Amino acid sequence: MAISFQSDIGVLRRVVMKHPEDAFLSEELLDLEWEKLNYMGRPDRREAQKEFIQLMELLQKFGIEIITLPQAKYVGLDSIYTRDASVVTDKGAILCNMGKKERKGEPEAQNIFYKDSGVSVLGKIVGNGTIEGGDVTWLDPHTLAVGLGYRTNDEGIRQLKALIGPEVDVIPVALPHFRGPKDVLHLMSILSPIDKDLAVVYSPLMSVSFRKLLIAKGFDLIDISEEEYDSLASNVLAVAPRVCVMAEGSPKTKKRLEDHGVEVEIFSGAEICLKGTGGPTCLTRPLEREI
């Protein structure tokens, strides 16, 4: 196997996460921020820490090296969702420019951490361009799908294309208005690759053209159960081809995955996932996979 940074389904070897202790810094910060950030409820710090440790131990069971982001200035509760502030490529990490104004400090915090950790940084999205990592997923090592919506715009995608280079096909994917600009709707809210030919999707929020493109590329699509969208059934982290991790609360989707021969591991995510509407892909910034 070869090491690749341009995969969302290879064997996960190294990942960046952030402990709730370093994101949910105090009860006072939680009181100040949770409603402003449009959380579904106020997270319980103690329970969040228990859930996070459970997820870390689950990932470590697969031999995944976990690097944790430290506390940082100018970031808030949302910094626990480490995927969003950067995109990784074989040329190095690309620092995002967040579409959610309350998260603007996160890319620079990751930049400082990457430099201290020896992670190469290729460049960053600047100016009027916006991109969030939850809108970006590798369909294969040479095809990158990027959600175009309230968090990621055309200028951000243009800059991303220029940084990555012509050897990667960057496909903009129009996202719907759905619940509006305050809601978290990333591309990975409705699409999670599980293998090179299998993906979990929520078709009601997908364009016909993108759904057809996935099928044309050879993907079988596992549609989540309608009532399990809000339990983040379509936000599933592949730790290896057809081996995945998902937050508990979506038994119908779990069974559909298992019926396709997928191994599914479950963790409790009431505090770190459901309240901030960020699943296991959001909580992890994969750095290295084997393909």
Residue pairs with C-beta under 8 A, 6 or more apart in sequence:
1 10
1 11
1 290
1 291
2 290
2 291
3 13
3 288
3 289
3 290
4 10
4 90
4 141
4 288
4 289
4 290
4 291
5 88
5 89
5 90
5 287
5 288
5 289
6 88
6 89
6 90
6 138
6 141
6 142
6 144
6 168
7 138
7 140
7 141
7 289
7 291
8 137
8 138
8 192
8 193
8 238
8 286
8 289
9 138
9 193
9 194
9 195
9 196
9 238
9 240
9 241
9 289
10 240
10 241
10 289
10 290
10 291
11 239
11 240
11 241
11 289
11 290
11 291
12 59
12 62
12 64
12 238
12 239
12 240
12 286
12 288
12 289
13 63
13 64
13 65
13 288
13 289
13 290
14 64
14 65
14 67
14 286
14 287
14 288
15 59
15 64
15 65
15 66
15 67
15 284
15 285
15 286
15 287
16 66
16 67
16 68
16 69
16 82
16 110
16 113
16 284
16 285
16 286
16 287
17 52
17 56
17 66
17 67
17 68
17 69
17 82
17 283
17 284
17 285
18 68
18 69
18 79
18 80
18 82
19 49
19 52
19 68
20 43
20 45
20 48
20 49
20 52
20 80
20 271
20 272
21 45
21 49
22 68
22 69
22 70
22 71
22 79
23 75
23 76
23 77
23 78
23 79
23 80
24 30
24 43
24 45
24 48
24 77
24 80
25 71
27 45
29 76
29 77
30 42
30 43
30 45
30 77
31 42
33 76
33 77
33 102
34 41
34 42
34 43
34 77
34 275
35 42
36 102
37 76
37 77
37 78
37 102
37 276
38 182
38 183
38 184
39 77
39 275
39 276
39 277
40 274
40 275
40 276
40 277
41 274
41 275
42 275
43 77
43 271
43 272
43 275
43 276
44 271
47 270
47 271
48 271
48 272
50 268
51 267
51 268
51 269
51 270
51 271
51 272
51 273
52 272
52 283
54 267
54 268
55 245
55 267
55 269
55 272
55 280
55 283
56 66
58 245
58 265
58 267
59 66
59 239
59 245
59 284
60 66
62 239
62 240
62 243
64 239
67 117
67 287
69 79
69 82
69 109
69 110
69 113
70 113
72 79
72 105
72 109
72 112
72 113
73 105
73 109
74 104
74 105
74 108
74 109
75 103
75 105
75 106
75 109
76 102
76 103
77 276
78 84
78 100
78 102
78 103
78 106
78 276
79 85
79 103
79 106
79 109
80 272
80 276
80 278
80 283
81 134
81 276
81 278
81 282
81 283
82 110
82 282
82 283
82 284
82 285
83 133
83 134
83 188
83 281
83 282
83 283
83 284
83 285
83 286
84 96
84 98
84 103
84 106
84 132
84 133
84 134
84 186
84 282
85 95
85 96
85 98
85 103
85 106
85 107
85 109
85 110
85 132
85 133
85 285
86 93
86 94
86 95
86 96
86 107
86 110
86 114
86 133
86 285
87 93
87 94
87 96
87 131
87 133
87 136
87 160
88 94
88 285
88 286
88 287
89 122
89 163
89 164
89 168
91 120
91 122
91 163
91 164
91 165
92 119
92 120
92 121
92 122
92 123
93 110
93 114
93 119
93 120
93 121
93 122
94 121
94 122
94 123
94 124
94 125
94 160
94 163
94 164
95 107
95 108
95 110
95 111
95 121
95 123
95 124
95 125
96 106
96 107
96 124
96 125
96 130
96 131
96 132
96 133
96 156
97 104
97 107
97 124
97 125
97 126
97 127
97 129
97 130
97 131
97 156
98 104
98 106
98 107
98 130
98 132
98 151
99 130
99 131
99 132
99 150
99 151
99 152
99 153
100 132
100 151
103 132
107 124
110 285
111 121
111 124
113 119
114 120
114 121
115 121
119 287
122 163
123 163
125 131
125 156
125 159
125 160
126 159
127 155
128 153
128 155
129 153
129 155
129 156
129 157
129 158
129 159
130 151
130 152
130 153
130 155
130 156
131 146
131 151
131 152
131 153
131 156
131 157
131 159
131 160
132 151
132 152
132 186
133 285
134 147
134 151
134 184
134 186
134 187
134 188
134 189
134 278
134 281
134 282
135 146
135 147
135 148
135 149
135 151
135 152
135 175
135 186
135 187
135 188
136 144
136 145
136 146
136 147
136 152
136 160
136 187
137 144
137 145
137 187
137 188
137 191
137 192
137 193
138 144
138 145
138 193
139 145
139 171
139 193
139 214
139 217
139 219
140 196
140 217
141 291
142 167
142 168
142 169
143 168
143 169
143 171
143 217
144 160
144 164
144 168
144 169
144 170
144 171
145 171
145 173
145 187
145 191
145 210
146 152
146 157
146 160
146 170
146 171
146 172
146 173
146 187
147 173
147 175
147 186
147 187
147 188
148 154
148 157
148 172
148 173
148 174
148 175
149 174
149 175
149 176
149 185
149 186
149 187
150 175
150 180
150 181
150 185
151 185
151 186
154 172
157 170
157 172
160 170
161 170
164 170
171 213
173 187
173 207
173 210
174 207
174 210
175 185
175 186
175 187
175 205
176 185
176 205
178 185
178 205
179 185
183 277
184 276
184 277
184 278
185 205
186 282
188 235
188 281
188 282
189 202
189 205
189 234
189 235
189 277
190 201
190 202
190 205
190 206
190 234
191 199
191 200
191 201
191 202
191 206
191 214
191 234
192 199
192 200
192 201
192 234
192 235
192 236
192 237
192 238
192 244
192 281
193 199
193 219
193 238
194 200
194 222
194 236
194 238
194 241
194 242
194 244
194 257
194 262
195 238
195 241
195 242
196 218
196 241
197 218
197 219
197 220
198 219
198 220
198 222
198 242
198 260
198 262
199 214
199 219
199 220
199 221
199 222
200 221
200 222
200 224
200 233
200 234
200 236
200 253
200 257
201 211
201 214
201 221
201 222
201 223
201 224
201 234
202 223
202 224
202 229
202 233
202 234
203 211
203 221
203 223
204 226
211 221
214 221
215 221
220 260
222 253
222 256
222 257
222 260
223 256
224 233
224 234
224 250
224 252
224 253
224 256
225 233
225 250
225 252
225 253
225 256
227 252
228 249
228 250
228 252
228 253
230 274
231 247
231 249
231 250
231 274
232 246
232 247
232 249
232 250
232 269
232 273
232 274
232 277
232 278
232 279
233 246
233 249
233 250
233 252
233 253
234 253
235 246
235 247
235 273
235 278
235 279
235 280
235 281
235 282
236 244
236 245
236 246
236 257
236 279
236 280
236 281
237 244
237 245
237 246
237 279
237 280
237 281
237 284
238 244
239 245
239 265
242 260
242 261
242 262
242 263
243 262
243 263
243 265
244 257
244 262
244 263
244 264
244 265
245 264
245 265
245 266
245 267
245 280
246 253
246 254
246 264
246 265
246 266
246 279
246 280
247 266
247 267
247 268
247 269
247 273
247 274
247 279
247 280
248 266
248 267
248 268
248 269
249 269
249 274
254 264
254 266
257 264
258 264
267 280
269 279
269 280
272 278
272 283
273 279
273 280
273 282
273 283
